[in-house]
Amino acid sequence: MRSSSMNEQDLRKQMVALARSMFERGYATGGAGNLSLKLPDGHFLTTPTGSSFGRLVAEELSVVDIDGNHISGKKPSKEAAFHLAIYRNNPKCNAIVHLHSTYLTALSCLQGLDQRNAIKAFTPYFVMRIGELPVIPYLRPGDPQIAEELAKRAGDYRAFLLANHGPVVTGEDFEDAVDNAEELEETAKLAFLLKDRQVRYLTEDEINDLKGRGK
């Protein structure tokens, strides 16, 4: 069931289930990473501060308004602020997944990345789901400037790579955001597997042909 036809209780259950699935498959460890989605009433459901993807409780999830005011549930993650900056600047975004997943975090620690696009396209799925992956310069976790940097780019990209930190991935609903995050992590994994190999990158014409096509 897509998020557009789900009520708040359904969305809470969906967040818990998909978060646990990501945790069990190694996309998140310990209390790292955070999630959010837009609720039918316009508020936002987020993971509590320091919570593990593998141990979320539907009734304890945090609810905040667009200004970051805590409405209900446990105390929200301090990084909810940068989620809200994206929502304010991209009306198409209805969910966000922030991971410290292995391959994307490793990629974020490399020097010499193209700041406009950290992964040169070599699969159609990366182009159709993500497009381009801009790099946000290193900032301390929780630094308010992360929100400012993401706000400036929110309307133009579906995902971002925080330097020395990890990915931030958006979606039209929560399931879409999770799918996008998984595809992006797989692309980073493939990039490391192909390192020092002769890679056939997609041409500009091939990339343009994929843009705007369904996922």
N, C-alpha and C positions, 0 to 999 in steps of 0.2 A: 504494500500500500504506500503510495507517494504521500509526502507530508502535507500537500495541499488539501487532502481530504481527511486529515487526522485531527482529533481534538488534543487538548493539552495532555491528558492522561496517556493517550496513544504515543504522543511525541516523547514524553518522559520515558516510556517503556522502550521506544525505539532507540533513544540515545543510550540508555543503559545496555541494551542488547548489542548494538553495533560497537560501542566502546569496549565491551568485554571481548568481542570477536577480534578487534584490533589488538587488544592486550595479549590475548592468547596466541596470536600469530606474530608477536614481537614488534609491532608497530609503536608500542609505548612501553615504558618500563617505570617501575616505582610510581612516584607521584608526578611524573613529567608530562607535559602537554596539557591542552585544555580544549574544550568543545563549546559550541554555542549554536543556537538556532532561534529563529524568530517565531514567536507564539501567535496564535490567531488574534489575541487582544492587542498585539503590537509591542508587548514586552519581550524580553529575551531570556531563554533558558540557558544556563551556563553550568559548567562543572565547578564545584566548590574548590577553594584554595587547597593545594596540596593533595588533591584526591587522585586515587589510582583509577585508571580506565577499567581495571579488572574488578573493582569493588564499589562501583557507584550504586547508590540506592535512589530509586526514582523519586521518592517523597522528599529526599534531602537535597535534590538539585537546587541550585540558586536561581532566583528570578531577579532581573534588574530591568530598569527602564532605559530608554535611549540615552539618558544623561548619566547612567551608571549608578543611580540610586538603588540601594538594595531593597527589594520588595518583599521577598520571602525566601525560605530555605536557609541553608548554611551560607557562611560568608563566601562570596564569589572570588575566583582567582583574580589576582592583581592584574593579570594580563587581559581580563575582560575588557579593559579600556581600549586596547587596540582592536579587539573584535568590533566594538561599537563604532570606532572611527571608520571601519570599512563599511558597516551597515549604513552609516550616515551619508557616505559618499558613493554607494553603489546600490541603487534600489532593486537591482536584479538579484542581489545576494540575500539569501534567506538562511544560510547556515555556514559555519566556519569550523575547520579542523586544523588545530595546531599540534604538530607532532615533533618528537625528538627521535624520529625513526633513523635507523642505522645509516643507510646509504645517503639519504638527503642531508643528515647532519654532518657526515663525513665530507660530502661535497661542499657544504657551507664553510668548512674549515680550510679549503684549498685557497692558495694565493693565485692571482692571475685570472680569476673568473671574469667572463664578460658580464659587466654590471647590468647590461640591458637584458641579457638572456643567458642564464648559467648553463643551460643544456642546449646544444645545437641539435636541431631536430633530425632524428634518424628513424623514428617510427610514426606512422600516421596517427596512432592513438594519443601520443603526446600532443600533437598539433590539435586534434579535435577536442581533447578534454582540457588541455592547459594552454596551448598556444605558445606563450613565452614565459620565462621564469626570471623576473628581475631580482637583483640582489639588493637587500637593504643593508647599508653599512653597519658594522658592529656597534651595538648599544647594549648596555647592561640590561639584563632581564628586568622588566618592570619600569624601565625608563620611559617617561611620558613621550619622549621624542619618537619612540617606535610608532606610536599611534599617529603622530604627525607625518612621519615618512610614509606609512601605509595609506593614510588619508589622501596624500598627493597622488598616489598611483592607483587607488581603489577602483576608479571608473574605467581603467584601461586594461586590467589584468585579472585573471582568475586565481593566480597563485603567486606567492612571493617566497624568497629564500632569505631568512634572517642570517646574516653572516655569523659564523661560529655559534649557531643556535639551532636552526631547523626551519622547516617549511610552515607556511600559513596558506591554507587552501580553502577556497570558497565553493559554494554550490547553490543551485536553484532551490534545493531542499537538502535535508540532512543526508539522505541516502546518496544524493548526487555529490555532495561534498566529500563523503567517505570514499565513493568510487573514484573521484578525481584524485584524492590523496593517495589511494592505493596505486593508481596508474602512475602517478608521479614518482612514488617510491620505487616501483618496478623499473621505471625509466632510468632513475639514478643508479640502480643496481646493474642494469645492462650497460650503462656508461662506464662503470668501473670494470666490468667483465671485458669490455671491448677496448680498454685502455691499451695503447701502443699497438693496436691492430689497425688494418686498413678498413676504415668504416665508410660505407656508402651513405653519405648524408643525403637527405631529401633536397631536391633542387628548389629554387624559389618558386618556379611554376608549380611544382608538385605541392608545395606548402600552400600556395594561394588557392589551388584547387580544393584543398581539404578544409580551408577556413569556411565556417558557416555551415558545414555539413553536420548531420546528426552524429551523436556520439555512438 
